Amino acid sequence: MEAENFSFDSIMDARRKAVEHSIRPISIDELKAFEESLFRDAGDVWYEPFRQFVDENRHSTFYHAAVDDQIQVVYCRDKEKGIWFIPERAVGILEAKELEILKEIVDAR
């Protein structure tokens, strides 16, 4: 079997381009709809922090972007915080490097 040519940099570059093309402001109502699809179980450990973050920052501008491999992000420029998720599979907090990339993308718009 031939080894696959794996380039982390090219994967990350492709993801950044996908975010640049898909990022858009998202309303609180749309975020609430994501909340319902992300956290089908109210006992999910991420449910309360996500809901609280959205509620506390309801007057902030949030952004949503989708990456080709089904990863999506929600970013709050005002608070420099965000999450990534794969619907019905996984969710996590965006780290400093990802937040810096999103800041650059949003500020360039």
Stockholm file with secondary structure:
# STOCKHOLM 1.0

chainA/1-109         MEAENFSFDSIMDARRKAVEHSIRPISIDELKAFEESLFRDAGDVWYEPFRQFVDENRHSTFYHAAVDDQIQVVYCRDKEKGIWFIPERAVGILEAKELEILKEIVDAR
#=GR chainA/1-109 SS CCCCCCCHHHHHHHHHHHHHHHCEEECHHHHHHHHHHHCSSTTCTTHHHHHHHHHHTTTSCEEEEECTTSCEEEEETTTTEEEEEETTTEEEECCHHHHHHHHHHHHHC
#=GC SS_cons         CCCCCCCHHHHHHHHHHHHHHHCEEECHHHHHHHHHHHCSSTTCTTHHHHHHHHHHTTTSCEEEEECTTSCEEEEETTTTEEEEEETTTEEEECCHHHHHHHHHHHHHC
//
